[in-house]
Amino acid sequence: MRRFVPLALVAALTVLVGCKQQTEPAGPAAAQESAPAAAPSPVAAAAEALAPTSPKDEIKAAMAAFLEAKSFHADMEIDNPQMPGGKMKATMDFVAPDRYRMQMPMGTQTIVGDTLYMTMQGKTMKVPMQKDQLAQWRDPGKINEHEATMTVEAQGSDAVDGTPARKYAVRNTQPQPVEMTLWVSEAHLPLQILNRMEMQGKSVETRIRYSRYNDASIKIDPPQ
């Protein structure tokens, strides 16, 4: 199992977040006459200059914010006619830098560092993993390799579970053909991914919803 990185085909981008200064009325006269807007601070000016200016920049910013997250929770649903029942639901928790827990109908997989714990029917098997096998999915340099072939189309405003979001259609040909719909929050964090693809002539749909970013209460320990 590996950490699911939304759009593991874009580069990380340093995003500065600033806010413009606001002035308070100096006295009664100010209530009648609007005071001139204050000049933005140097930090705010830099943030504005580096803020996403295109749909592709938005996706790059979302990837950067995602890779910086200290923890998150994800709910996954796969609609695949070839699976028993045609559907599968799973959840994943992540705690930086290298702890993952995926709960599926057949059991739980927990990764701590380079060790995978597979728990099924009350029994846990400890399986060593190749050293740094998961590190590539947190490597902005490797992700950068596929940025040139990515195209992004903005699809307007939307919401995910009541949270305002911007919706994008993302396509790429590397490392393999992929087409996704991505919802990004105002904080540049992925909220939902919808991926449709053909497998053996059948349409397969995967939906992932992200929540609880940087939630310190998420804990992942080796099974006892």
C-alpha positions, 0 to 999 in steps of 0.5 A: 500500500502507498500513500495516495497522493492526489495528482502525483504528477505535479510539482511542489510550489512554495506558497506564501500566505499573507493578508492585507492590512486594514485600517480603523477609522481615526475618528468621527470624520472617518465614519463619513468619509472612507479612508484611503486603502493602506498599502499592502505590507511587503509580505502581503505583496509577495504573497499576492505576487506568488498567488496562483494565477492559473488553474495549473498554478492552483493544482500545484499549490494544492499539491504543495499544501497537501505534501506539507500536511502533518496528518489527514483522514481520507474516505475512499469509495471504489465502484468497480463491477468486477469486485464482489458487490461492485463496491468497496469502501475504505478509510485511510489515516496519515501522520507525517512523516511515514505512518499510514493506516488503511482500513478495508473490509478484508482487514487493516494495513498499518505502515510505520516507517519501513514496516507493514503490518497486515491484520486480518481475522484478528491476526497480524503479520509483520512484513518488511518493506523496501527502505524508503519505498514510500519516500518517492510519494513525498518527493517534489522532484520526482513529482515534477517530472510529469508537470509538463504533460499535465493540463488543467481546466477550471470548472467554477465554484462548488462545495464539498460537504458544505465547504466552499471549493473550486472544481478542476478537471485534470488530465495527464499522459504521464506516467500513465493516462489519467483524468480526474476531477479535483475539488480544492478548498480556499486554503489550497487543500484537496477536498475531493478527487473523482477518478474515472477509468476503463479497466478490462472494458469496464468503467471504474470510479474512485472517489476520495474525500479528505478531511481532518488536515493537521489534526493532532488527535490522529494517532497511528501506532503498530498493532499490538 
